[in-house]
């Protein structure tokens, strides 16, 4: 009985108002301690006191989906369905910001598109900070205008699917809603008017000069064409100078390479280089061979010395044994 909607409640979007909140969240709210102790037998008059005691907004939190006090009061308002005037007073209340947030959230769930834009858009000029509990159970700071903007734009907010509303421009075109007037427009208009008054009036001579310049744009084009031609002529002259400087050096090189004596010299030089490189390679090869031979000789000598020392040691050991046994020594 305590969880049923009042008898004279009006259906919202063709359904029970409490069904705007999902079933799993409703069941968690019905089982929580705050709902059983603080929200039992609440009326519209007593609801104000509970709203004043709010210290944060939020939906559900934690792994076991625990509801916040804010969402419990929202469900209680959907259950008892207070009058529209009470909700408007909640929204217009400037002293308690969480009361205003509670009224705005209920208006977004149950109000028409015209009422939502009419009563909630002025709250975009409220920049007070609110504490919001996220799903991890931690407090996050947001502002009132951010909270209202999310209610107007988001499809799901504070773990509740928000009913769809008409776009503002559609309501303006059908003359069901007046165009929105921003508070900054008046300040911008005032600043523009003050700037225009402060600007000094320019003399008539400058205006005439500008008109003459705008009427005769031809001289500028002619100047640009002349400048381009001069640049091209300068580039050509530079190229010709470079060619002249390089031409004698090239002619000398060509004459040396084309003359028969030059060809013979170049061929002799090439042959001489090849011979010298070949002789160097042969010398290196001979050196490597000599080194390898020396290594082999050393290795053989060391092995012979080791073998001779080993034989002498064995003979000495054998003679010592034979002496102990009374036998003659080995030769």
C-alpha positions as MATLAB code, in Angstrom:
seq = 'XXXXXXXXXXXXXXXXXXXXXXXXXXXXXXXXXXXXXXXXXXXXXXXXXXXXXXXXXXXXXXXXXXXXXXXXXXXXXXXXXXXXXXXXXXXXXXXXXXXXXXXXXXXXXXXXXXXXXXXXXXXXXXXXXXXXXXXXXXXXXXXXXXXXXXXXXXXXXXXXXXXXXXXXXXXXXXXXXXXXXXXXXXXXXXXXXXXXXXXXXXXXXXXXXXXXXXXXXXXXXXXXXXXXXXXXXXXXXXXXXXXXXXXXXXXXXXXXXXXXXXXXXXXXXXXXXXXXXXXXXXXXXXXXXXXXXXXXXXXXXXXXXXXXXXXXXXXXXXXXXXXXXXXXXXX';
ca = [
       0.000    0.000    0.000;
       2.842    2.424    0.848;
       4.374    2.007   -2.599;
       1.230    2.540   -4.676;
       0.493    5.691   -6.645;
      -2.316    7.881   -5.328;
      -5.762    7.214   -6.800;
      -6.364   10.618   -8.387;
      -2.912   10.734  -10.062;
      -2.811   11.525  -13.767;
      -1.038    9.199  -16.176;
       2.150   10.577  -17.733;
       3.042    9.528  -21.274;
       0.195    7.007  -21.056;
       1.565    5.120  -18.054;
       1.847    5.126  -14.275;
       4.108    8.030  -13.170;
       6.293    5.703  -11.058;
       7.028    3.595  -14.128;
       9.148    6.445  -15.531;
      11.882    5.008  -13.294;
      13.038    1.510  -14.215;
      11.763   -1.454  -12.210;
      15.122   -2.522  -10.780;
      15.791    0.993   -9.448;
      12.234    1.210   -8.050;
      12.698   -2.070   -6.200;
      16.004   -0.872   -4.751;
      14.345    2.353   -3.620;
      11.466    0.462   -1.965;
      13.972   -1.699   -0.056;
      16.295    1.093    1.098;
      16.227    2.478    4.632;
      15.697    6.140    3.652;
      12.487    5.275    1.793;
      11.059    3.275    4.697;
      11.983    5.713    7.445;
      11.928    9.199    5.875;
       9.582    8.911    2.874;
       6.766    7.004    4.575;
       3.432    8.923    4.598;
       5.023   12.038    3.055;
       2.713   14.748    1.746;
       3.439   17.689   -0.535;
       3.854   19.987    2.505;
       6.233   17.649    4.341;
       8.184   17.004    1.145;
       9.606   20.543    1.282;
      11.407   19.842    4.563;
      13.008   16.685    3.164;
      14.086   18.557    0.022;
      15.755   21.254    2.127;
      17.776   18.563    3.927;
      19.301   17.313    0.655;
      23.074   17.711    0.362;
      23.742   16.101   -3.042;
      22.095   14.928   -6.244;
      22.525   11.583   -7.971;
      20.905    8.368   -9.149;
      22.261    5.057   -7.878;
      25.765    4.085   -6.761;
      27.823    1.055   -5.786;
      27.965   -2.484   -7.107;
      24.729   -3.461   -5.327;
      22.860   -0.435   -6.800;
      22.062    1.681   -3.756;
      19.751    4.685   -4.428;
      20.568    8.220   -3.309;
      18.195   10.351   -1.226;
      17.642   12.550   -4.275;
      16.226    9.749   -6.451;
      14.116    8.521   -3.512;
      12.429   11.931   -3.264;
      11.928   12.022   -7.028;
      10.108    8.670   -6.875;
       8.033    9.925   -3.918;
       7.002   12.984   -5.940;
       5.990   10.717   -8.823;
       3.938    8.692   -6.340;
       2.053   11.549   -4.656;
       2.103   13.824   -7.763;
       2.128   17.311   -6.182;
       0.466   20.242   -7.894;
       2.156   22.159  -10.678;
       2.322   25.370   -8.615;
       4.412   23.616   -5.970;
       6.886   22.428   -8.600;
       7.149   25.929  -10.047;
       7.880   27.296   -6.575;
      10.577   24.653   -6.175;
      12.167   25.834   -9.432;
      11.935   29.537   -8.552;
      13.440   29.026   -5.100;
      16.829   30.783   -5.058;
      17.756   30.103   -1.425;
      18.022   26.280   -1.525;
      19.766   25.051   -4.657;
      18.980   21.346   -4.139;
      15.263   22.155   -3.873;
      15.552   23.911   -7.236;
      17.401   20.901   -8.723;
      14.709   18.530   -7.410;
      11.912   20.608   -8.929;
      13.746   20.911  -12.269;
      14.316   17.153  -12.467;
      10.639   16.417  -11.704;
       9.552   18.993  -14.271;
      11.765   17.315  -16.897;
      10.124   13.947  -16.186;
       6.494   15.046  -16.061;
       6.163   18.439  -17.795;
       5.289   19.299  -21.374;
       7.858   20.583  -23.844;
       6.601   24.165  -23.523;
       6.743   24.124  -19.709;
      10.197   22.540  -19.698;
      11.696   25.245  -21.917;
       9.751   27.995  -20.167;
      10.716   27.199  -16.569;
      14.091   25.469  -16.973;
      15.936   27.705  -19.454;
      16.166   30.636  -16.987;
      18.114   28.314  -14.683;
      20.961   28.296  -17.218;
      21.999   31.623  -15.670;
      22.470   29.965  -12.264;
      26.159   29.089  -11.804;
      26.074   27.717   -8.254;
      27.955   24.495   -7.555;
      26.232   21.183   -6.813;
      27.570   17.944   -5.396;
      26.695   14.890   -7.469;
      27.337   11.278   -6.461;
      28.542    9.121   -9.354;
      28.212    5.368   -9.826;
      31.421    4.701   -7.838;
      29.973    6.417   -4.766;
      32.252    9.463   -5.071;
      31.173   13.107   -5.048;
      31.722   15.195   -8.178;
      31.215   18.960   -8.395;
      29.046   20.351  -11.198;
      27.226   23.649  -11.661;
      23.498   24.275  -11.857;
      23.625   25.415  -15.490;
      25.499   22.220  -16.429;
      22.854   20.153  -14.620;
      20.023   21.913  -16.493;
      21.842   21.641  -19.824;
      22.213   17.871  -19.349;
      18.505   17.585  -18.564;
      17.636   19.419  -21.793;
      20.071   17.532  -24.031;
      20.697   14.037  -22.667;
      18.417   11.056  -23.231;
      19.440    9.338  -19.960;
      20.550   11.202  -16.873;
      21.017   10.122  -13.255;
      20.247    6.516  -14.275;
      16.753    7.401  -15.510;
      15.603    7.485  -19.138;
      14.209   10.962  -19.745;
      11.012   11.339  -21.815;
      11.478   12.831  -25.252;
      10.651   16.472  -25.842;
      10.182   18.510  -29.003;
      13.019   20.547  -30.406;
      12.961   24.215  -29.572;
      13.085   25.449  -33.152;
       9.978   23.366  -33.969;
       8.022   25.036  -31.181;
       9.254   28.446  -32.313;
       8.155   27.828  -35.895;
       4.679   26.766  -34.728;
       4.457   29.908  -32.504;
       4.018   27.787  -29.396;
       7.174   29.227  -27.832;
       8.815   32.641  -27.977;
      12.402   32.915  -29.239;
      14.951   32.586  -26.512;
      16.516   35.833  -25.280;
      20.036   35.438  -23.976;
      21.221   37.639  -21.115;
      24.493   38.302  -22.942;
      22.747   39.874  -25.944;
      21.900   43.039  -24.039;
      25.466   43.394  -22.775;
      26.856   42.908  -26.286;
      24.504   45.502  -27.747;
      25.448   48.004  -25.047;
      29.175   47.439  -25.642;
      28.763   47.817  -29.441;
      26.884   51.098  -29.059;
      29.525   52.496  -26.687;
      32.343   51.564  -29.119;
      30.577   53.286  -32.002;
      30.198   56.472  -29.987;
      33.865   56.462  -28.960;
      35.158   56.111  -32.515;
      36.166   59.543  -33.963;
      34.659   60.706  -37.218;
      37.087   60.335  -40.093;
      37.725   63.326  -42.359;
      36.188   63.607  -45.810;
      39.571   63.574  -47.577;
      40.327   60.017  -46.457;
      36.899   58.897  -47.602;
      37.460   60.484  -51.017;
      40.863   58.809  -51.325;
      39.366   55.440  -50.516;
      36.618   55.949  -53.060;
      39.115   56.894  -55.746;
      41.206   53.835  -54.927;
      38.176   51.553  -55.054;
      37.064   53.045  -58.357;
      40.473   52.703  -60.066;
      42.003   49.339  -59.163;
      43.937   49.218  -62.467;
      47.202   50.915  -61.415;
      47.804   48.271  -58.740;
      47.584   45.532  -61.343;
      49.959   47.390  -63.627;
      52.451   47.783  -60.796;
      52.287   44.106  -60.004;
      52.851   43.202  -63.672;
      55.837   45.534  -63.905;
      57.309   44.096  -60.731;
      56.914   40.542  -62.038;
      58.582   41.463  -65.352;
      61.522   43.051  -63.549;
      61.946   39.971  -61.392;
      61.939   37.725  -64.458;
      64.564   39.903  -66.209;
      66.790   39.828  -63.109;
      66.535   36.028  -62.928;
      67.502   35.732  -66.605;
      70.521   37.988  -66.155;
      71.711   35.944  -63.169;
      71.366   32.700  -65.113;
      73.370   34.120  -68.021;
      76.151   35.304  -65.685;
      76.393   31.886  -64.096;
      76.593   30.216  -67.488;
      79.397   32.546  -68.597;
      81.411   31.859  -65.466;
      81.057   28.123  -65.773;
      81.724   27.876  -69.532;
      85.600   28.426  -69.508;
      86.138   25.790  -66.826;
      84.011   23.300  -68.725;
      85.840   24.033  -72.004;
      89.224   23.379  -70.324;
      88.011   20.063  -68.916;
      86.563   19.024  -72.280;
      89.776   19.968  -74.137;
      91.867   17.893  -71.727;
      89.611   14.884  -72.064;
      89.234   15.119  -75.855;
      92.939   15.622  -76.712;
      94.896   12.375  -77.594;
      97.727   13.167  -75.188;
      95.180   13.595  -72.408;
      93.591   10.265  -73.253;
      96.959    8.461  -73.174;
      97.839   10.060  -69.865;
      94.584    9.093  -68.287;
      94.975    5.510  -69.531;
      98.553    5.288  -68.207;
      97.433    6.587  -64.835;
      94.678    3.998  -64.673;
      97.092    1.178  -65.548;
      99.613    2.377  -63.014;
      96.963    2.459  -60.276;
      95.804   -1.035  -61.138;
      99.360   -2.406  -61.012;
     100.098   -0.731  -57.699;
      96.868   -2.082  -56.174;
      97.653   -5.556  -57.466;
     101.184   -5.466  -56.028;
      99.802   -4.358  -52.673;
      97.356   -7.255  -52.655;
     100.142   -9.751  -53.508;
     102.334   -8.418  -50.718;
      99.484   -8.724  -48.224;
      98.815  -12.280  -49.315;
     102.515  -13.204  -48.888;
     102.559  -11.694  -45.428;
      99.467  -13.678  -44.432;
     101.073  -16.905  -45.684;
     104.293  -16.278  -43.779;
     102.333  -15.588  -40.600;
     100.374  -18.827  -40.969;
     103.609  -20.806  -41.523;
     105.184  -19.311  -38.403;
     102.097  -20.182  -36.372;
     102.198  -23.804  -37.605;
     105.924  -24.143  -36.744;
     105.428  -22.748  -33.281;
     102.507  -25.059  -32.679;
     104.487  -28.138  -33.782;
     107.496  -27.213  -31.614;
     105.314  -26.697  -28.585;
     103.664  -30.088  -29.111;
     107.072  -31.810  -29.440;
     108.298  -30.201  -26.222;
     105.159  -31.306  -24.404;
     105.516  -34.892  -25.678;
     109.197  -35.092  -24.667;
     108.475  -33.743  -21.177;
     105.627  -36.212  -20.755;
     107.892  -39.155  -21.793;
     110.645  -38.082  -19.389;
     108.133  -37.813  -16.549;
     106.731  -41.261  -17.265;
     110.237  -42.799  -17.407;
     111.200  -41.125  -14.136;
     108.039  -42.401  -12.422;
     108.619  -45.910  -13.761;
     112.281  -45.927  -12.562;
     111.196  -44.777   -9.115;
     108.748  -47.695   -8.902;
     111.316  -50.153  -10.155;
     113.835  -48.891   -7.588;
     111.324  -49.505   -4.789;
     110.728  -53.031   -6.084;
     114.464  -53.720   -6.426;
     114.447  -53.879  -10.212;
     117.055  -52.292  -12.570;
     116.081  -48.855  -14.072;
     114.933  -48.376  -17.648;
     117.257  -46.922  -20.223;
];
